[in-house]
Amino acid sequence: MKNKWKIGFLILLGINLLFAIIILPLMMFPPEGPETSKMKGLVGEHVSFHVKSNKNDLNQLINHYLKEEAVGSIDYQVVLGDEVELYGTLPFFSEELNMKLTFKPSALENGDLVLKQKSMTIGSLHLPISYVLNFISDNYKIPKGVEIRPKGKLIYINMQQLKLKSDIKLKADKFDLKKDDIRFTILVPVK
């Protein structure tokens, strides 16, 4: 009877040793990682996220951004309706004159945004658009990335030059206010 227990013990010990010799080294090797050629295609300077928004949310975001960027400058507010409306005041001697500018927006293929001037009023007086845009461009602080082009009667917004936190960049993909279809690509730096 002694031999049966001894033989059983040796067989069990052999199975355990075989398990330790074969399985443990396999567990100790690191798993295969992604191939470096596949990783090179995935690694870039930015990761992109596609965002769909609406006029109400974008109104809040634009006006918050303008409030931060235009400190000590012209007091103005942007309202997105069927077109882009800019309301503000202009100093005129000791008075403040109310102004309203309306624009037709369009997203360019490069991700920038163009606001083509439609109308301009100061009080109830209609003024030449190029004159007022030139006056605003010369006398007020405009956020970086925003160019006022009086001769073209437009405002050009270089979306990637807008100063956003964490060096995030934006591209306008679609800007259809009548259908409330506003789409952006957000580029987040990873390097």
Secondary structure, 3 states (H helix, E strand, C coil): CHHHHHHHHHHHHHHHHHHHHHHHHHHHCCCCCCCHHHHHHHCCCEEEEEEEECHHHHHHHHHHHHHHHCCCCCCEEEEECCCEEEEEEEEECCEEEEEEEEEEEEECCCCCEEEEEEEEEECCEECCHHHHHHHHHHHCCCCCCEEEECCCCEEEECHHHCCCHHHCEEEEEEEECCCCEEEEEEEEECC
